[in-house]
Structures are given as C-alpha cells and as structure tokens.
Amino acid sequence: MEKPSHVAETPASGPSSGSTFPPVVTGGNKGVGLEVCRQLAAQGVTVILTARDEKRGKDAVESICRESNLSNVVFHQLDVRDDSSVASLARHIESRYGELDILVNNAAVVGVAADEEGLKALNLDAETWTSGRAATVLKDVFQNTYEVARDCLDTNYYGCKRVTEALLPLLKLSKSGAKIVNASSLASELKRMPNEELRKDLSNIDIWDEARIEAVLNTFMDDLKNGRLEEAGWPAMLPAYSVSKMVINLYTRILARRYPEMRVNCVRPGFVRTDINWNLGTLTPEQGARGPVMLALLPQDGPTGCYFDQTEMVNVW
Ligand SMILES: NC(=O)c1ccc[n+]([C@@H]2O[C@H](COP(=O)([O-])OP(=O)(O)OC[C@H]3O[C@@H](n4cnc5c(N)ncnc54)[C@H](OP(=O)(O)O)[C@@H]3O)[C@@H](O)[C@H]2O)c1
C-alpha cells in the first residue's frame, strides 16, 4: 500500500509506546471499549473510537470530552459485520494517517436470546456465573437460536477477522511495531470444551489456519441446527459465545506466528459490569479496560501470541 503524500496529523505520543498513530478501538461506544478509549486518551494517545451506530459513537466521544476533559478522541463509524463499513474505515486511515500502530478488536455480542427478567430472578452470584456451573439453570432463560448464534460468530470472530484483514496492510507499515489486541473471555478456556478430541486439537496451534477455523464453526452451526450441541460436546454455557472466543484465541496465535514483528495478544477483561452480561459483572469498566490498554501500549519487545487474564499472562491452552 502506498503511503499518501498528504498525511495530515502528527502522530500522538503515548507514554510507553513511543510515537503512535491513533489506535482503532472497535465497539467503543460503551462498556469496556469506551473505557479503553478513555484510558488511552488519558495517556496522551489520540484515539479513533468506532461504533456501528453513529449517534451512539458520537455521544460516547462527547461523554469522554465532557467527563474527562479530553479532546483527543475522534469518531469513525464501523460495523464489524459490514464489509463496506470496514473498507471505508481502512480507506479513511490510509488517506489520513498512512499507517496504523494499534488495533483493539473489542466489539462482541453474547450470542443468546435472554429472558432478562427470568435471568435476574435467578439471582446468580458471580462465582456460579463465571465458573460455568450455571449452565443447567440458565437453559430456562437462554435460547440458543440459530440466527442469534450466527450473528454472534459473525460479530465476534468473523468481525474481528474482517477488520484485522482490512487494516493489516496499514499495520504492516507501522514503524513503532504494530499491536493487535483481541478481546477474549473466560468462556474461551479449553477446560470448558467437553468434546475431548476438539479440545486436544484446539490446544495444538500448529494445525490451525483460518480455513480450519471456518470448518469448525460450520460444524458448530450444523450441530446447532440439528439440535446436537450437547451430544456433539460443545460448551453448555453460552455455546456460540464460548466457541467464538475459543477461535479468537486461535486466530490471535495464528496472527502472532505469521507476523512475528507485531505484538498480537488476547485478553479477558474480567467479569465487568456491562450490557453484555446484563450488568451482572463485578468489576468496573475502568478495571476491565486495564488489560487491553496495557497490551495496546506494549513495548516492541513485549510478549506476543499470549492470553492475558486482565493484566496477568496465563496459559489457557
Ligand atoms: N463484560 C465482561 O464481563 C466481559 C467478560 C469477558 C469478555 N468480555 C469481552 O469484552 C469486550 C467488550 O465487552 P463489554 O463487556 O464492553 O460489552 P458491551 O458493553 O455489550 O459492549 C459491546 C460493544 O460491542 C459493540 N458491537 C456489537 N456488535 C457490533 C458490530 N456489529 N459492529 C461494531 N460494534 C459492535 C457494541 O455496540 P452497540 O452498542 O451498537 O451494540 C458495544 O459497543 C467483548 O469482546 C466481550 O466479549 C467482556
């Protein structure tokens, strides 16, 4: 990709990242993503807050300006499920900045249709929820419909891949060392995969590429359509969400292997009180954003291809 002659803005400076072109954060209008934008901006980095809905995105930028007195957050529309929206963001960054240093793939959906009243009435404590032991009782309040699961995979995995592939040519031009941060989850941990054969496969990174991931996701969707999720040994708790995050971990490792010059990592923000878990989480978005922000600002010789539980590196595969 040619570097344009009319690069308009001087890169902003981040504390530990050296000279940094504005990071892109997906799903930046609320929850952890909004807080990632705020914390990066507070560290002096100009941030591109993206959101699929223009009003929600612009309101979010305004809230950061108003509440934190920061003016270095700019908005760009991005629906991670929409090819033309993704291409439009890539064109904007190419023409405005010519390269990209940091991409935070944060946008996601939970992948079940929930009876919220019923869910709240269950009064689950955080431990039961995060351990995955709640799967049986949650069967009555969660519906794993084909359409909602398809939308979940298309947002959480294919959306991340779509945005990453569109921005990779610009990330490859980064002079300060590109960083990609993918939002993962406790639900991605392989001990939650009942299917033993698949669990073994998922822990062997050498055999995976995007085509193999797609094949596994197609099998998952077929099993869902045929009412075979339990029989085939897919995760009982939030099956589409869990599978989407398991493959996010794989995709992170594939990218890290393919681009050793980049720092590509995935992170679980913690059990954060946001809309994705019907505000049942126990951490604040401010706490949840610390891990993604740390990874976005990693030094060039920092870890790559790793999973972080908040700010701690852990082995989940
Ligand atoms: N909260 C937790 O306890 C927790 C735990 C583990 C992992 N995570 C992960 O952390 C990340 C952030 O989650 P959160 O807790 O902040 O959830 P959230 O408050 O529900 O935020 C999700 C964000 O994703 C956006 N989004 C959804 N579909 C999109 C699309 N097609 N295009 C662009 N943006 C889209 C949402 O935008 P709209 O407002 O337009 O819907 C929203 O901005 C997710 O990847 C999640 O899986 C969260």
The ligand as an SDF file (V2000), in Angstrom:
LIG
                    3D

 48 52  0  0  0  0  0  0  0  0999 V2000
  -18.0820   -7.6400   30.4270 N   0  0  0  0  0  0  0  0  0  0  0  0
  -17.4860   -8.7930   30.6960 C   0  0  0  0  0  0  0  0  0  0  0  0
  -17.6200   -9.3510   31.8170 O   0  0  0  0  0  0  0  0  0  0  0  0
  -16.6270   -9.4620   29.6770 C   0  0  0  0  0  0  0  0  0  0  0  0
  -16.0190  -10.6720   30.0310 C   0  0  0  0  0  0  0  0  0  0  0  0
  -15.2150  -11.3120   29.0970 C   0  0  0  0  0  0  0  0  0  0  0  0
  -15.0180  -10.7410   27.8530 C   0  0  0  0  0  0  0  0  0  0  0  0
  -15.6310   -9.5660   27.5280 N   0  0  0  0  0  0  0  0  0  0  0  0
  -15.3780   -9.0350   26.1970 C   0  0  0  0  0  0  0  0  0  0  0  0
  -15.0410   -7.6600   26.2760 O   0  0  0  0  0  0  0  0  0  0  0  0
  -15.4660   -7.0000   25.0800 C   0  0  0  0  0  0  0  0  0  0  0  0
  -16.2800   -5.7780   25.4350 C   0  0  0  0  0  0  0  0  0  0  0  0
  -17.4840   -6.2100   26.0380 O   0  0  0  0  0  0  0  0  0  0  0  0
  -18.3420   -5.3080   27.0220 P   0  0  0  0  0  0  0  0  0  0  0  0
  -18.4260   -6.0310   28.2880 O   0  0  0  0  0  0  0  0  0  0  0  0
  -17.8470   -3.9190   27.0000 O   0  0  0  0  0  0  0  0  0  0  0  0
  -19.7740   -5.4260   26.3050 O   0  0  0  0  0  0  0  0  0  0  0  0
  -20.8100   -4.2950   25.8400 P   0  0  0  0  0  0  0  0  0  0  0  0
  -20.9230   -3.2290   26.8600 O   0  0  0  0  0  0  0  0  0  0  0  0
  -22.0480   -5.0500   25.4590 O   0  0  0  0  0  0  0  0  0  0  0  0
  -20.1200   -3.6880   24.5500 O   0  0  0  0  0  0  0  0  0  0  0  0
  -20.0430   -4.3890   23.3430 C   0  0  0  0  0  0  0  0  0  0  0  0
  -19.6610   -3.4060   22.2560 C   0  0  0  0  0  0  0  0  0  0  0  0
  -19.5960   -4.1180   21.0080 O   0  0  0  0  0  0  0  0  0  0  0  0
  -20.3420   -3.3690   20.0670 C   0  0  0  0  0  0  0  0  0  0  0  0
  -20.7890   -4.1470   18.9210 N   0  0  0  0  0  0  0  0  0  0  0  0
  -21.6220   -5.2090   18.8770 C   0  0  0  0  0  0  0  0  0  0  0  0
  -21.8250   -5.5890   17.6000 N   0  0  0  0  0  0  0  0  0  0  0  0
  -21.0930   -4.7500   16.8230 C   0  0  0  0  0  0  0  0  0  0  0  0
  -20.8920   -4.6200   15.4240 C   0  0  0  0  0  0  0  0  0  0  0  0
  -21.5000   -5.4380   14.5420 N   0  0  0  0  0  0  0  0  0  0  0  0
  -20.0530   -3.6600   14.9810 N   0  0  0  0  0  0  0  0  0  0  0  0
  -19.4430   -2.8190   15.8540 C   0  0  0  0  0  0  0  0  0  0  0  0
  -19.6170   -2.8650   17.1770 N   0  0  0  0  0  0  0  0  0  0  0  0
  -20.4320   -3.8330   17.6590 C   0  0  0  0  0  0  0  0  0  0  0  0
  -21.4960   -2.7860   20.8580 C   0  0  0  0  0  0  0  0  0  0  0  0
  -22.1240   -1.7510   20.1300 O   0  0  0  0  0  0  0  0  0  0  0  0
  -23.7170   -1.4250   20.2850 P   0  0  0  0  0  0  0  0  0  0  0  0
  -23.8550   -0.5090   21.4600 O   0  0  0  0  0  0  0  0  0  0  0  0
  -24.0390   -0.7830   18.9870 O   0  0  0  0  0  0  0  0  0  0  0  0
  -24.4280   -2.7230   20.4920 O   0  0  0  0  0  0  0  0  0  0  0  0
  -20.7250   -2.2910   22.0750 C   0  0  0  0  0  0  0  0  0  0  0  0
  -20.0810   -1.0840   21.7900 O   0  0  0  0  0  0  0  0  0  0  0  0
  -16.2250   -8.0480   24.2740 C   0  0  0  0  0  0  0  0  0  0  0  0
  -15.3720   -8.6160   23.3060 O   0  0  0  0  0  0  0  0  0  0  0  0
  -16.5960   -9.0910   25.3100 C   0  0  0  0  0  0  0  0  0  0  0  0
  -16.7790  -10.3690   24.7400 O   0  0  0  0  0  0  0  0  0  0  0  0
  -16.4300   -8.9220   28.4100 C   0  0  0  0  0  0  0  0  0  0  0  0
  1  2  1  0
  2  3  2  0
  2  4  1  0
  4  5  1  0
  4 48  2  0
  5  6  2  0
  6  7  1  0
  7  8  2  0
  8  9  1  0
  8 48  1  0
  9 10  1  0
  9 46  1  0
 10 11  1  0
 11 12  1  0
 11 44  1  0
 12 13  1  0
 13 14  1  0
 14 15  2  0
 14 16  1  0
 14 17  1  0
 17 18  1  0
 18 19  2  0
 18 20  1  0
 18 21  1  0
 21 22  1  0
 22 23  1  0
 23 24  1  0
 23 42  1  0
 24 25  1  0
 25 26  1  0
 25 36  1  0
 26 27  1  0
 26 35  1  0
 27 28  2  0
 28 29  1  0
 29 30  1  0
 29 35  2  0
 30 31  1  0
 30 32  2  0
 32 33  1  0
 33 34  2  0
 34 35  1  0
 36 37  1  0
 36 42  1  0
 37 38  1  0
 38 39  2  0
 38 40  1  0
 38 41  1  0
 42 43  1  0
 44 45  1  0
 44 46  1  0
 46 47  1  0
M  CHG  2   8   1  16  -1
M  END
$$$$
